[in-house]
């Protein structure tokens, strides 16, 4: 199997896992602006880790202050959750934003 075919198969597998709520996602929480970002889906946590630095660099280049990073399995309800959706501040409301991510039942 050539590299392009392999990459296409991996993409299809990640889409399948996403539909099943079993894909891996990078979660990045920023203080300025106050947002939660999800990047994915990935078939494996190792793929997410490999690309993590690029996502952080992109956000920091845009002026964001990254305060927390996680790689988790499940399904986000939104790819970006902004301050208004969190009730104004992360302090005391962070769980509100994180609760929009449905954890996979199998790890």
C-alpha positions in Angstrom: 0.0 0.0 0.0 1.5 3.4 -0.9 1.6 6.3 1.5 -1.3 8.2 0.0 -3.6 5.2 0.2 -2.5 4.6 3.8 -3.2 8.2 4.8 -6.7 8.0 3.1 -7.4 4.8 5.1 -6.3 6.5 8.3 -8.6 9.4 7.6 -11.5 7.1 7.0 -10.8 5.2 10.2 -10.7 8.5 12.2 -14.0 9.5 10.7 -15.5 6.2 11.7 -14.2 6.6 15.2 -15.6 10.1 15.3 -19.1 8.9 14.4 -18.8 6.3 17.1 -17.6 8.9 19.7 -14.3 7.1 20.0 -11.9 9.4 18.2 -9.1 11.2 19.9 -9.1 15.0 20.2 -6.7 17.7 21.3 -8.3 20.1 23.8 -6.5 23.5 24.2 -7.8 26.0 26.8 -6.7 29.6 26.4 -7.0 32.4 28.9 -6.8 35.2 26.4 -9.1 34.9 24.6 -11.1 32.7 27.0 -11.8 29.7 24.8 -11.7 26.0 24.6 -10.6 24.6 21.2 -10.8 21.1 20.0 -8.6 19.8 17.1 -9.2 16.4 15.5 -10.4 13.8 15.0 -7.5 11.4 15.3 -7.5 7.6 15.1 -4.7 7.4 17.8 -3.6 9.6 20.7 0.0 9.4 19.3 -1.2 11.2 16.1 -2.8 14.0 18.2 0.5 14.3 20.3 2.5 14.6 17.0 0.4 17.6 15.8 -0.1 19.2 19.2 2.8 21.6 18.9 1.5 23.0 15.6 -1.9 23.8 17.1 -0.2 25.6 20.1 2.1 27.6 17.8 -0.9 28.7 15.7 -2.9 29.8 18.7 0.1 31.6 20.2 0.9 33.4 16.9 -2.7 34.7 17.1 -2.0 36.1 20.6 -3.7 33.4 22.6 -2.4 32.4 26.0 -2.5 28.7 26.4 -3.3 27.6 30.0 -4.2 23.9 29.6 -3.8 21.1 27.1 -5.4 17.6 27.1 -5.7 14.8 24.6 -9.0 12.9 25.2 -11.2 10.4 23.5 -14.8 11.2 22.8 -16.8 13.7 20.9 -16.9 17.5 21.3 -20.3 19.2 20.8 -18.5 22.2 19.4 -15.0 22.7 18.0 -14.6 26.1 19.7 -16.3 27.2 22.9 -16.0 30.9 23.5 -16.1 33.0 26.7 -19.8 33.9 26.2 -20.8 30.3 26.1 -18.8 29.7 29.4 -20.6 32.4 31.4 -17.9 35.0 31.2 -14.9 33.5 33.1 -13.1 30.2 33.4 -12.9 30.6 37.2 -15.6 28.4 38.5 -17.1 27.8 35.0 -14.4 25.7 33.4 -16.3 22.5 34.0 -19.3 24.0 32.1 -17.2 24.2 28.9 -15.5 20.8 29.4 -18.9 19.2 30.0 -19.7 19.8 26.3 -17.2 17.1 25.5 -18.7 13.7 25.7 -16.1 11.2 27.0 -15.7 7.9 25.2 -17.0 4.9 27.2 -13.9 2.9 26.4 -10.3 4.0 27.0 
